[in-house]
Structure formats: C-alpha cells, structure tokens
C-alpha cells in the first residue's frame, strides 16, 4: 500500500484521497444517510463516500492516538504513585469562517463516540468564549468579532485547564447564532468526558506579544492532544460564504429574533454585494492576519476542493 508522498524539508506527509481512504482498513461504517443530513451545515457537502474516504480513516487515527494517550497518563500516575484521574483527550479544529469546521466537528463527535474506549465525547465551540456584544461595543471592536482580541482568552484557558486537571464537571458559556450574542446565564456542562472537541477559527492562534509581556505564556493549543486545520482556496471559501449568506437570508434571517433580520429582504444582487462586503472587510482580513498563519501548527491539514470535498490530507510526521 502506498503510504503517501514523503516531501523533503517539510514536517508533513501528503496523501491524496485514494491513499488516505486505504488507511480506513476494516473500520466499519456506523452512520446512516439520515444522520449525515443532520450533521452537515448550511450549504455544506457531506455524503457516505466522504465519510468512508476521509472521516473513517481520520477517526481510526484519532482513536489510536487517544488510546496511546490514555496509556501514557496511566503510566505517569503509576510513576508518580498517585491515584489515576480521568483526563480527556482534547482535539482542536481550526480554519476560516464558512470552510466547514462545524460539520467536521460534528462528524468526528458522532464517529468517535461509538468507540468502546472513549464513548463520552463532548463538542465545545469557542463562540461561547466571545465577549458579549455589549463588551465588544465598549471596547470598540464589534467590527472585529471573531478576531483573537474578541475572545475572553482567560476564560477559555481556565476552561481548558480545568479539563486537563481532571475536574469532574466544567462549564462553558453558550453562544446563540440567532441573536449573535452570548446567552446570559446559560452554560454547557461538560461532565467527565473521554474526548473533547474544541472548534473555532482561531484555536491555533498564539497570543500576540507586546512590550508589556513578561515570562512564559500559555496558548490555547498547548492543551490540545491533536489538532486539525481545515483549508481551502480563498476564492472557494468566499463563494461558500456568499452562498451560505443567501441561504440564511431565506431561512434563519427571517426569524424576527434574528440579529440579521435586516438582511432577510435583500434581493440576490444585494445579498451578494452585502456578503462580499462583509467578507472583504472582516473575514478576509481575519483569515490572512490570524487564521492562515496558524495552518502549519496543526497535526493534520484537510484541504478541500471547490465542491466542499476533501482533496488532500497533510499529516505531521511523528
């Protein structure tokens, strides 16, 4: 079996779809067509073949990593002569707005939870760690929502520290895409998981150092046992973003409670121009300044083609 092309002077091995699909081996298909429809995001593309060729091999790889990690923790506690504590295996998923991160996170959440070794899998999005809109307005960065400075990084790091410390119950704030804001008093409770998937555009972003920074700094990605970056050509991401905006204009934006209700009555040309304008002012800038520079910090890069299907996989050499 061809195991991918070893490239010189790169920390990654590169696989095409056929090479990667072979690595599934005998891992069974345990997802139905109905589940796939529920898992995929707005205008995303997901089918049985994509699950079989891309996500079953990836799930098998993560399963092997998670088992090895569990054994390492057991060995460490034996060495320290301390009682073993349940510490979750944490996966980070990063990438641009509209590239399909949320769909991939949901797929992995579903597939990984069907292993006997780690049946309890939780999915947490970093949207919940955005500052509330009122705080973003106070800081004058409402137009930079999604940029690193718009997140309460201290709260996110505290959440991850508690997870990796083996705390039995940890809480995360909840975000509403309908109201485009944090939901007051609502929490997502994470109770002794085997695996936690952390999904967000900037989860691989290191903190930006200033002249006032002293000593060591902790990154969000320091808590990850495995990280994935979802990649695509910018022109494709822009197209997906615009098409998603147009679809939401006909669906979620029509809800009277929607923050984006003002866009519901735009015609096609107006919707295209509005979405493209938002992309160029905000999302494109964030992509180039903050997201793309973190791509090669990931353990695995999933490269999508124009049809939203993965065309290439880069895996960090061990």
Secondary structure, DSSP 8 states (H G I E B T S, - for coil): ----EE-TT-SEEEEEHHHHHHTTTT------HHHHHHHS-TT----HHHIIIIIHHHHHHHHHHHHHHHHHHHHHHHHHT-------EEEEEEE-TTSSHHHHHHHHHHHHTTSSTT--EEEEEGGGGB--HHHHHHHT-GGGTTSGGGB-HHHHHHHHHHHHTT-SEEEEEEEETTTTEEEEEEEEEEES-SEEEEE-TTTT------TT--S----GGGG-SEEEEEE--HHHHHHHHHHHHHHHHHTGGGSTT-TTGGGTT--HHHHHHHHHHHIIIIIHHHIIIIIGGGGGGSSEEEEE-TTSSEEEEEEE--
